Amino acid sequence: MRHKLLTSLCTVAALLASGLVATVSAPPPAAAVTRLDRPPKGANDWSCQPSAAHPRPVVLVHGLGANMGMNWSYLSPKLKARGYCVFALTYGLHPLAAPFGSPGGTIPIQDSARELAVFIDRVLRETGAAEVDLVGHSEGTFMPQYYLKFLGGAPKVKRYVAWTPLYDGTKLLMIPALRDAGEKAGLSQPLINLVSALCGSCTQFLAGSPMQQKLVRGGAAVPGVEYTTVMSRYDELVIPYTRGYLEGADNFVLQDLCPLNLSEHAAVAFDPVAAQITFNALDPDHREPIVC
């Protein structure tokens, strides 16, 4: 039994090392790096002044392993065309990855959240706005929760649209079960430590991790913030996809609206239905019918 468990955990370690998943307790890198160059079209016009129709800037928060240019090339120009001031950042870059601008989001959640806090403060200062709206994808739905709950972000955010969220963590590849079994055998922590330098955030997303439990304690939704979630039945990374359901939010499943929609986890970033849901969430007084 111990041999089988070790084999399973070594398989997980190989996945961790390949960058698919990683560690709960990774120490922060020596210096986290934020990059603001190469934004998606429509984003980071620091001269943009919010209009009466759209008084809050929209801040776009990418997912794990991506950067702002990858994640928001579809949505950002569409928001700009609708008259929004749009801003984005590439956060969570390990210093070794910083020159390449990717993969982002690989440092511990709490450290990325501090980067987001600094960025949002700059957006508010430059635009003169009192609040922002957030649109996040994957890790960009999970990490900002730390900012909202523990870094004073809640009064600065009005609306929060979350694509493929995972408030309850993911059970990807049954890794949480293997982790828990490994703890009983004294095998989990050595493997976690072994891969901790690769990705400080990855297993913080796992169901039951200390970070996941911390973020949902007292309820995942932060009072005063208006949440909208967009889930997909074909999500292959948030397992099951219902881990993104949020009590008190407007919760949408793409296939409930459009049964033939095939978007999985990554493709949601380029999905026109997800975009339509987002437009309605950001401007609920001018909702438009969802067209499949």
Stockholm file with secondary structure:
# STOCKHOLM 1.0

chainA/1-292         MRHKLLTSLCTVAALLASGLVATVSAPPPAAAVTRLDRPPKGANDWSCQPSAAHPRPVVLVHGLGANMGMNWSYLSPKLKARGYCVFALTYGLHPLAAPFGSPGGTIPIQDSARELAVFIDRVLRETGAAEVDLVGHSEGTFMPQYYLKFLGGAPKVKRYVAWTPLYDGTKLLMIPALRDAGEKAGLSQPLINLVSALCGSCTQFLAGSPMQQKLVRGGAAVPGVEYTTVMSRYDELVIPYTRGYLEGADNFVLQDLCPLNLSEHAAVAFDPVAAQITFNALDPDHREPIVC
#=GR chainA/1-292 SS CHHHHHHHHHHHHHHHHTTSSCCSSCCCCSSCEEECSSCCTTBCCTTCCCCSSSCSCEEEECCTTCCHHHHTTTHHHHHHHTTCCEEEEEEEECTTTGGGTCSCSCSCHHHHHHHHHHHHHHHHHHHCCSCEEEEEETHHHHHHHHHHHHSSCGGGEEEEEEESCCTTCBCGGGHHHHHHHHHHHTCHHHHHHHHTTTCSSGGGGBTTCHHHHHHHTTCSSCTTCEEEEEECTTCSSSSSGGGGCCTTSEEEEHHHHCTTCCCCTGGGGGCHHHHHHHHHHHCGGGCCCCCC
#=GC SS_cons         CHHHHHHHHHHHHHHHHTTSSCCSSCCCCSSCEEECSSCCTTBCCTTCCCCSSSCSCEEEECCTTCCHHHHTTTHHHHHHHTTCCEEEEEEEECTTTGGGTCSCSCSCHHHHHHHHHHHHHHHHHHHCCSCEEEEEETHHHHHHHHHHHHSSCGGGEEEEEEESCCTTCBCGGGHHHHHHHHHHHTCHHHHHHHHTTTCSSGGGGBTTCHHHHHHHTTCSSCTTCEEEEEECTTCSSSSSGGGGCCTTSEEEEHHHHCTTCCCCTGGGGGCHHHHHHHHHHHCGGGCCCCCC
//
